């Protein structure tokens, strides 16, 4: 079995080493090093994005083993084809799209039938998530969660990518394999739907979320 050319569990010393080696460089430059076969460049991206990739993957698919395997497959695939990789300037969105595609493929295999798209997106606004922790009470957070659950999977994914992962609309469109205009429409419809509930919450709180 092919394994990553880096340890799956990085030590604090490893992380500090990668930060010192690549922290001052633009990601496009580090990617260029990766294309030339620099294992530390791969380790840098793995270390930097592992936690956020896992967090995103678990929202797409609530199967920890499948998500972990998919992340490993993404980085193995990158390494095995590093000499044939194109130039990438937005590595985060590239990795998210790669993970999303891999999870979708694995879920299709499990279902033994082609799937049109991801069928769920678990987006939970807890009392400690994002900047809600110092803005609203846990009771209000629970009400917001209930309203968010009324959105479609794609609407929730678009909100998560843009407002929580801070991707641009163009980057979110790449990740979700949609046109930019479609992502704008998803966000518009999602926020409109949430604002229908503003009479049940403080409008200042609801509007501050977006």
C-alpha positions in Angstrom: 0.0 0.0 0.0 1.3 3.5 -0.9 1.7 5.7 2.2 2.2 9.4 2.6 5.8 10.5 2.6 5.1 12.2 5.9 3.8 11.0 9.2 0.0 11.2 9.7 0.6 12.7 13.2 2.9 15.7 13.2 4.7 16.7 16.3 4.9 20.4 17.4 8.5 20.4 16.3 7.5 19.2 12.8 4.9 21.9 12.5 7.3 24.6 13.7 9.8 23.3 11.2 7.4 23.6 8.3 6.3 27.1 9.4 9.9 28.2 9.5 10.7 26.7 6.1 7.6 27.9 4.2 5.7 30.3 6.4 7.1 33.4 4.6 6.5 32.0 1.1 3.4 32.4 -1.0 1.5 29.1 -1.3 2.0 29.1 -5.1 5.7 29.0 -4.5 5.4 26.1 -2.0 3.2 24.4 -4.5 5.9 24.8 -7.1 8.4 23.1 -4.7 5.9 20.3 -4.3 5.7 19.8 -8.1 9.5 19.4 -8.1 9.3 16.6 -5.6 9.8 18.4 -2.3 8.3 16.2 0.4 8.4 19.0 3.0 6.2 21.1 0.7 3.6 18.3 0.8 4.0 18.1 4.5 3.5 21.8 4.9 0.1 21.7 3.1 -0.9 18.5 5.0 0.0 20.1 8.3 -1.6 23.4 7.5 -4.9 22.1 6.2 -5.5 18.7 7.9 -7.7 20.0 10.6 -9.9 22.1 8.4 -10.1 19.4 5.7 -11.3 16.9 8.4 -13.8 19.5 9.7 -15.2 20.1 6.2 -15.2 16.5 5.3 -17.2 15.5 8.4 -19.9 18.0 7.3 -20.1 16.5 3.9 -20.1 12.9 5.2 -20.6 11.9 8.8 -18.3 8.9 8.5 -15.0 9.6 10.2 -13.2 6.5 8.6 -14.3 7.5 5.1 -13.3 11.1 5.6 -9.9 10.1 7.0 -9.3 7.7 4.1 -10.4 10.3 1.6 -7.9 12.9 3.0 -5.1 10.3 2.8 -6.1 9.4 -0.7 -6.1 13.1 -1.7 -2.5 13.6 -0.5 -1.3 10.3 -1.9 -2.8 11.2 -5.2 -1.1 14.6 -5.1 2.3 13.1 -4.3 2.0 10.3 -6.9 1.3 12.8 -9.6 3.3 15.7 -8.3 5.4 16.0 -11.5 2.3 16.3 -13.6 0.5 18.8 -11.4 -0.6 22.1 -12.8 0.0 25.5 -11.2 -2.3 26.1 -8.2 -2.5 29.5 -6.5 -5.5 28.8 -4.3 -4.4 25.6 -2.6 -7.2 25.6 0.1 -10.0 25.5 -2.4 -8.1 23.0 -4.6 -7.8 20.6 -1.6 -11.4 21.1 -0.5 -12.6 20.3 -4.0 -10.3 17.3 -4.2 -11.7 16.0 -0.9 -15.3 16.7 -1.8 -14.8 14.8 -5.1 -13.1 11.8 -3.3 -15.8 11.6 -0.6 -18.5 11.7 -3.3 -16.8 8.9 -5.3 -16.4 6.7 -2.2 -20.1 7.3 -1.2 -21.1 6.3 -4.7 -19.2 3.1 -4.4 -20.8 2.3 -1.1 -24.3 3.0 -2.5 -23.4 0.9 -5.6 -25.1 3.5 -7.7 -24.1 6.8 -9.2 -25.0 9.8 -7.0 -25.8 13.1 -8.5 -24.3 15.1 -5.6 -23.7 15.1 -1.9 -27.1 14.4 -0.2 -26.4 16.0 3.2 -24.3 18.7 4.8 -24.3 18.9 8.6 -23.9 22.5 9.5 -24.2 23.0 13.3 -24.0 26.5 14.9 -23.2 25.6 18.4 -22.7 28.1 21.3 -18.9 27.8 20.9 -18.7 27.9 17.1 -17.2 30.7 15.2 -17.9 34.2 16.7 -21.3 33.1 18.1 -19.7 32.2 21.5 -19.5 35.8 22.7 -22.6 37.2 20.9 -25.5 34.9 21.7 -26.7 32.6 24.4 -26.8 28.9 24.0 -30.7 29.0 23.7 -30.5 31.4 20.8 -27.8 29.4 19.2 -30.1 26.3 19.3 -32.9 28.3 17.6 -30.5 29.4 14.9 -29.4 25.8 14.4 -33.0 24.8 13.9 -33.5 27.5 11.3 -30.2 26.5 9.5 -31.5 22.9 9.4 -34.3 24.1 7.1 -31.8 25.0 4.4 -30.8 22.6 1.6 -27.5 20.8 1.8 -26.0 23.1 -1.0 -27.3 26.3 0.8 -25.6 25.2 4.0 -22.4 24.2 2.2 -22.2 27.6 0.5 -22.8 29.4 3.7 -20.1 27.4 5.5 -17.5 27.8 2.8 -18.0 31.6 2.4 -18.9 32.8 5.9 -16.9 30.3 8.0 -14.1 29.1 5.8 -13.8 32.6 4.3 -13.6 31.5 0.7 -14.5 33.8 -2.1 -17.6 33.2 -4.2 -15.3 32.1 -7.0 -13.4 29.7 -4.7 -16.7 28.2 -3.3 -17.9 27.7 -6.9 -14.7 25.8 -7.7 -15.2 23.6 -4.6 -18.9 22.9 -5.2 -18.4 22.6 -9.0 -21.0 25.3 -9.7 -21.1 28.5 -11.6 -20.3 31.6 -9.5 -23.8 33.0 -10.2 -25.3 29.8 -8.8 -23.4 30.2 -5.6 -24.6 33.8 -5.3 -28.2 32.5 -5.8 -27.7 29.8 -3.1 -26.5 32.4 -0.6 -29.3 34.8 -1.5 -32.0 32.2 -1.1 -30.5 30.9 2.2 -30.2 34.3 3.8 -33.7 35.2 2.6 -35.1 32.0 4.2 -33.3 32.7 7.5 -34.5 36.3 7.6 -38.1 35.0 7.4 -37.5 33.9 11.0 -36.1 37.3 12.1 -39.3 38.0 14.1 -38.5 35.0 16.3 -35.0 36.2 17.0 -33.3 39.5 17.6 -32.8 40.8 14.1 -29.5 42.2 15.1 -28.3 38.8 16.1 -29.5 37.1 12.9 -28.2 39.8 10.6 -24.8 39.7 12.4 -24.3 36.1 11.3 -24.1 37.1 7.7 
